[in-house]
Amino acid sequence: MEDGLIAIDVAWKHDFDAEPVRLVSVLDRNRYEICKLEFFRDGRVGFADEKRSALGTQLGLLPVPSLTEINADPQFEARETTIKAFEVLWSRLVT
């Protein structure tokens, strides 16, 4: 992956069975998602990148807000993670 990218890991606290409970994304310099993993309560994992997707997961059309903005909403708990940690998850889950 190229320089200038950041990875974020967001826990989403809710009671909707059809929605993911964890979203892990890599963002470009302008905070647009370039790849994303979505984890569901039942163990399914959706993914999306610029070429493919699974389980309805799609890249966002708008820039992702800052961690401060995300964390201002009590249903979310967001943190920055490493590109390496994202790559490990991606390589295990996306074939």
Kinemage of the C-alpha trace (Angstrom):
@kinemage 1
@onewidth
@group {chain A} dominant
@subgroup {mainchain}
@vectorlist {calphas} color= white
{ca met a 1} P 0.000 0.000 0.000
{ca glu a 2} L 1.164 3.522 -0.670
{ca asp a 3} L 2.312 6.173 1.774
{ca gly a 4} L -0.194 8.643 3.173
{ca leu a 5} L -2.814 6.001 3.888
{ca ile a 6} L -4.371 5.481 7.296
{ca ala a 7} L -6.410 2.619 8.672
{ca ile a 8} L -9.273 2.938 11.129
{ca asp a 9} L -11.120 0.361 13.221
{ca val a 10} L -14.650 1.309 14.287
{ca ala a 11} L -16.918 -0.579 16.673
{ca trp a 12} L -20.615 0.141 16.038
{ca lys a 13} L -22.802 -0.522 19.078
{ca his a 14} L -26.370 -1.290 17.992
{ca asp a 15} L -29.074 -3.972 17.974
{ca phe a 16} L -29.566 -4.389 14.200
{ca asp a 17} L -28.830 -7.968 13.116
{ca ala a 18} L -28.427 -7.002 9.456
{ca glu a 19} L -25.798 -4.321 10.117
{ca pro a 20} L -22.075 -4.805 10.842
{ca val a 21} L -20.741 -4.350 14.366
{ca arg a 22} L -17.173 -3.537 13.285
{ca leu a 23} L -15.868 -1.627 10.281
{ca val a 24} L -12.182 -1.594 9.400
{ca ser a 25} L -11.147 0.684 6.528
{ca val a 26} L -8.111 2.061 4.767
{ca leu a 27} L -8.452 5.723 3.830
{ca asp a 28} L -6.534 7.765 1.289
{ca arg a 29} L -5.051 11.228 1.965
{ca asn a 30} L -8.482 12.788 1.429
{ca arg a 31} L -10.151 10.300 3.817
{ca tyr a 32} L -11.965 8.363 1.096
{ca glu a 33} L -12.206 4.612 1.680
{ca ile a 34} L -10.106 2.516 -0.668
{ca cys a 35} L -10.867 -0.813 0.990
{ca lys a 36} L -13.111 -1.919 3.824
{ca leu a 37} L -14.021 -4.945 5.925
{ca glu a 38} L -17.378 -5.231 7.716
{ca phe a 39} L -17.802 -7.761 10.540
{ca phe a 40} L -21.264 -9.055 11.461
{ca arg a 41} L -22.486 -10.599 14.734
{ca asp a 42} L -23.064 -13.957 13.070
{ca gly a 43} L -19.425 -14.224 11.947
{ca arg a 44} L -19.881 -13.131 8.329
{ca val a 45} L -17.379 -10.651 6.926
{ca gly a 46} L -18.152 -8.383 4.001
{ca phe a 47} L -15.474 -6.582 2.032
{ca ala a 48} L -15.070 -3.988 -0.670
{ca asp a 49} L -12.248 -2.449 -2.632
{ca glu a 50} L -12.174 -0.520 -5.886
{ca lys a 51} L -12.692 -3.699 -7.959
{ca arg a 52} L -14.905 -6.085 -5.988
{ca ser a 53} L -17.205 -6.502 -3.009
{ca ala a 54} L -19.086 -9.125 -0.990
{ca leu a 55} L -22.163 -9.257 1.266
{ca gly a 56} L -23.360 -5.841 0.144
{ca thr a 57} L -20.329 -4.012 1.528
{ca gln a 58} L -19.548 -0.869 -0.449
{ca leu a 59} L -16.963 1.883 -0.220
{ca gly a 60} L -18.331 5.158 1.096
{ca leu a 61} L -19.047 7.917 -1.402
{ca leu a 62} L -18.006 10.714 0.973
{ca pro a 63} L -14.837 11.278 3.000
{ca val a 64} L -14.828 9.512 6.372
{ca pro a 65} L -15.132 11.957 9.294
{ca ser a 66} L -12.262 12.393 11.743
{ca leu a 67} L -11.973 9.994 14.677
{ca thr a 68} L -13.036 12.835 16.978
{ca glu a 69} L -16.220 13.335 14.964
{ca ile a 70} L -16.965 9.605 14.823
{ca asn a 71} L -16.364 9.200 18.559
{ca ala a 72} L -18.676 12.139 19.337
{ca asp a 73} L -21.546 9.733 18.586
{ca pro a 74} L -21.859 7.309 21.543
{ca gln a 75} L -22.823 4.392 19.289
{ca phe a 76} L -19.346 4.427 17.730
{ca glu a 77} L -15.896 3.731 19.156
{ca ala a 78} L -13.216 4.499 16.565
{ca arg a 79} L -9.451 4.267 16.676
{ca glu a 80} L -6.597 4.396 14.242
{ca thr a 81} L -4.896 1.089 13.530
{ca thr a 82} L -1.944 0.155 11.349
{ca ile a 83} L -1.954 -0.572 7.649
{ca lys a 84} L -0.121 -3.804 8.510
{ca ala a 85} L -2.918 -4.877 10.877
{ca phe a 86} L -5.470 -4.188 8.129
{ca glu a 87} L -3.427 -6.134 5.579
{ca val a 88} L -3.257 -9.132 7.935
{ca leu a 89} L -7.052 -9.110 8.346
{ca trp a 90} L -7.624 -8.617 4.609
{ca ser a 91} L -5.267 -11.450 3.640
{ca arg a 92} L -6.998 -13.844 6.068
{ca leu a 93} L -10.535 -12.948 5.050
{ca val a 94} L -10.491 -11.998 1.365
{ca thr a 95} L -9.494 -14.601 -1.204
